[in-house]
Amino acid sequence: MSGPASVHDLVQSHRITAVIYAAAKLNLAEAIGHEAKSVAELARLVSADESALRRLLVGLTTLGLCRQADRDRFAMTELGRQLDETADPSFKDWVLFEGEMLAQSWIGLVESVRSGKSAGELRGDGDDRYAATSNAPEFTRRFNAAMVSLTRSIVPRIVAAHDFATARVVMDIGGGTGELIGGVLQHNPHLEGIAFDLARCEPGARAHFDRLGIANRCRFVAGSFFEKVLGGADTILMKSILHNWRDDRCEVILRNCRDALPASGTLIMIERIMPEPATTESQDRSCAMSDLNMLRGLGGRERTEAEYRRLGVLAGFAFVGTSGVGSFSLVEFRKVGH
């Protein structure tokens, strides 16, 4: 195990503790027993939201504690049965002890699975942590720095996977301080670029463009993708944006993107693709843990390719294709009509 992706997984290992804790707290092992059960039946038995519970079960599957018997039924593995208090051996008490001691930041996952609501909705303060922290400069700085480190690691794969030869102006929606658009322009000297994000990101973006020597062909535009997206680009990129939001909010973002693009303009979503079915592979596990983080965070989700295709088509795009770039995928669309 080496490299930034491995460090990223290690530092987020508390999520695994929280997911196992949630399963124990909900008495899932006892509810499933020795035979596979449907998600609907399990949701009734443990008093949980059906959709949220399915996401937890997928997460447990990637950890080897559950197995997916078919599309809608899950069973406990031999390892997972140790979460049953009647099992021999049983580690349920230890899981509850460790979970309550070490996973305080994710304890709310239990209530999110029961209700299907995000942490913000349960607190009653909404689902937009970005707006809530707009006056927290240290949070903004740290958040931007974290996103930069993740984006930087996959920019070379993105520019290798997509041919920008026919594009003229590329805009990165939710582009932060410009790491992605900067990388794209460095590898494509014929392009002009736009980073579109909230105004608080502008100083960092301008400084970044100066460092790269691209300030003469890349600019920052402040705005909210929930209100209106600037026109003028023939290609729009969106990395790790849609997974933050519920489907109805994604539809608003995508329709605003469509309105901003010319006829036959290109939209590229850069997101993790939820596996179907989930396995114990580390990439599947990482995606499932991120999905549960979205559930308890903003109420968003990691989605399957089919779910991203559906979002794009509903917003007025035609699906073009998908290509893998490490743990992410490029999901490409063309605007339909004018």
Protein Blocks (a to p, Z undefined) as FASTA:
>chain_A
ZZjklmmmmmmmmmmmmmmmmmmmnommmmnmmadcdfklmmmmnopafklmmmmmmmmm
mnopaccfblmbccddfklmmmpmkbccdfklmmmmmmmmmmmmmmmmmmmmmnopafkl
mnonajafklmmmmmmklmmmmmmmmmmmmmmmmmmmmmmpccklpmbdcdehklnommm
mmmmmmmmkbccdddddfklmmmmmmmmmmnopmmmcccddddfkloccehiabdcdehk
lmmpcfklmmmmmmmmmmmpcehiacddddddddddddfbfklmmmmmmmmmmmmmnopa
cddfklmmmmmmmnopacfbdcdehjbccdddddehZZ
